[in-house]
């Protein structure tokens, strides 16, 4: 049985990854608060993380973190693209209205 001090963090990271994969950004925000609390509690840990379980869990946490970051960046790029398209359409409408009012 794995008794690593990293288990709660690993569990949160798995949940965050699942939420990111499914586009559940509200859940991601909530879990991020939990993750921050766990990281704060781990910062006072005075032991080592030398066990094979700890090493494997650390690698998996880092992998999950990178995948979550990638998924989040993809979502932000998608939103930025939509905002740009909407802004361009709005500018085009304003230009059209300005020209139309001249007639």
C-alpha positions as CSV (number, residue, x, y, z in Angstrom):
1,X,0.0,0.0,0.0
2,X,1.3,3.4,-1.0
3,X,1.7,5.7,2.0
4,X,3.5,8.5,0.3
5,X,3.1,12.0,1.7
6,X,2.6,13.0,-2.0
7,X,-0.6,10.9,-2.3
8,X,-3.0,13.8,-1.7
9,X,-1.2,16.0,-4.2
10,X,-1.2,13.1,-6.7
11,X,-4.9,12.6,-6.2
12,X,-5.7,16.2,-6.8
13,X,-3.5,16.3,-9.9
14,X,-5.3,13.3,-11.3
15,X,-8.7,15.1,-10.7
16,X,-7.4,18.3,-12.2
17,X,-6.1,16.4,-15.3
18,X,-9.5,14.7,-15.7
19,X,-11.3,18.1,-15.3
20,X,-9.0,19.7,-17.9
21,X,-9.5,16.8,-20.3
22,X,-13.2,17.3,-20.1
23,X,-13.1,21.1,-20.2
24,X,-14.5,21.5,-16.6
25,X,-12.7,24.8,-15.9
26,X,-14.8,25.7,-12.8
27,X,-13.8,22.3,-11.3
28,X,-10.2,23.0,-12.2
29,X,-10.3,26.4,-10.4
30,X,-11.7,24.7,-7.3
31,X,-9.2,21.9,-7.4
32,X,-6.4,24.4,-7.9
33,X,-7.3,26.0,-4.5
34,X,-7.1,22.5,-2.9
35,X,-3.7,21.9,-4.7
36,X,-2.3,25.1,-3.3
37,X,-3.4,24.2,0.2
38,X,-1.7,20.8,-0.1
39,X,1.5,22.3,-1.5
40,X,1.5,24.8,1.4
41,X,1.3,21.9,3.8
42,X,4.0,20.0,2.0
43,X,6.3,23.0,2.2
44,X,6.7,22.2,6.0
45,X,7.5,18.6,5.4
46,X,11.0,17.9,6.8
47,X,11.5,14.3,5.6
48,X,12.9,13.1,2.4
49,X,11.2,11.9,-0.7
50,X,13.7,9.2,-1.6
51,X,11.5,6.1,-1.7
52,X,10.7,4.5,-5.0
53,X,7.0,5.3,-4.5
54,X,7.8,9.0,-3.8
55,X,10.1,9.2,-6.9
56,X,7.5,7.6,-9.1
57,X,4.7,9.8,-7.8
58,X,6.9,12.9,-8.2
59,X,7.5,12.0,-11.9
60,X,3.8,11.4,-12.4
61,X,2.8,14.7,-10.7
62,X,5.2,16.5,-12.9
63,X,3.8,14.8,-16.0
64,X,0.3,15.6,-15.0
65,X,1.2,19.2,-14.3
66,X,2.7,19.6,-17.8
67,X,-0.3,18.0,-19.4
68,X,-2.7,20.3,-17.4
69,X,-0.6,23.3,-18.5
70,X,-0.8,22.2,-22.1
71,X,-4.5,21.7,-22.0
72,X,-5.0,25.1,-20.2
73,X,-2.9,26.8,-22.8
74,X,-4.9,25.2,-25.6
75,X,-8.1,26.5,-24.0
76,X,-6.6,30.0,-23.6
77,X,-5.5,30.0,-27.3
78,X,-9.0,29.0,-28.3
79,X,-10.6,31.8,-26.3
80,X,-8.1,34.3,-27.6
81,X,-8.9,33.3,-31.2
82,X,-12.6,33.7,-30.5
83,X,-12.1,37.1,-28.9
84,X,-10.0,38.2,-31.9
85,X,-12.6,37.1,-34.4
86,X,-15.4,38.7,-32.4
87,X,-13.4,41.9,-32.1
88,X,-12.7,42.0,-35.9
89,X,-16.4,41.4,-36.6
90,X,-17.3,44.2,-34.3
91,X,-14.8,46.5,-35.9
92,X,-16.2,45.6,-39.4
93,X,-19.8,46.3,-38.1
94,X,-18.8,49.6,-36.7
95,X,-17.1,50.6,-40.0
96,X,-20.1,49.5,-42.0
97,X,-22.4,51.5,-39.7
98,X,-20.2,54.5,-40.0
99,X,-20.2,54.3,-43.8
100,X,-24.0,53.6,-43.9
101,X,-24.7,56.7,-41.8
102,X,-23.0,58.8,-44.4
103,X,-25.6,58.0,-47.0
